Amino acid sequence: MANMNIDRQTLRDLADEGNETALDRLADLADAAGDLEELSELLDEGSPRAGFLLTRRAVAAGDLRELQRISDAGYDQAGDELERLLKAPDDGDRG
């Protein structure tokens, strides 16, 4: 099978027609480019892949507010990660 280089506009058109694989591919491209704005837009469009990628970034950064935002946008695993981080013992809290 040939290695196909599919352009973003074609992916966007397919995603707009309801193709979830194209939506996932757009999320992967946005993540690779570090385009958090596009990832957030894809999450708002209902992309679970964008939710996963944003959650992974927010966990790595320890960004609790972003995890809450992602969870509020409908990606439940972000809420699970938020709860996990909130319940984790704070090594610096000795008091």
Number of C-alpha atoms within 10 A of each C-alpha: 3 4 5 6 6 9 9 13 10 11 18 16 13 15 20 13 11 11 13 16 14 19 26 18 18 24 28 16 15 19 18 10 10 11 12 17 11 17 24 21 13 21 23 16 14 16 22 20 21 29 26 19 18 23 26 15 16 20 16 9 10 13 14 18 11 18 28 20 15 25 19 12 16 16 24 18 16 26 19 14 19 23 14 11 16 11 9 8 9 9 6 6 6 5 3
